[in-house]
Amino acid sequence: MTAKVTLSFSDETIEDARHFAKRDGMSLSAWIDQAAREKALREVFAAHAEAVGRARLDIEAAAIADAQEAALVDAALGRRPGESSVA
């Protein structure tokens, strides 16, 4: 679905948006839609990162621990690092 809305922009903002839309080979509407979508996603990701931080979760440490555990399993099974477990 596409909704038609009336928006107001400063002269400088609309001039920049037109420039970047032309540069990217997009219509002004498509460029603004993409820019708004990217901003919304940044907000969602920032909120997620904040929630993870408040929960004191260390995702990077967990990923490193998972990789180390996988390496130990591979070693126990006699596989070299990167060797596939599928024959």
Phi, psi and omega in degrees: 000149175233131178254135175267127180226156176258125181236155176240134179231154173293157179303319181295317181296314183291326176296314178297315181299317178298318179300310183291325177297315179297316179302321183272002179067036183238159172287159178300317180299315180296319181295316179294321177300314179296316181297318179294319179297315179297320178296317179298317179295321177299320179297316180297313181295322179294319178296320178296314180299321178295317179296318177298318179296318179296326180281355180059037176272137178247086185297322180296316179296322179295319179295319178295317179297320177299316180296319179294320179295319178298321178295321178294319178296314179302316181296319180295330180270001178079020178267148174276156178306131179086350180287134182290145176275353180264129182279000000 
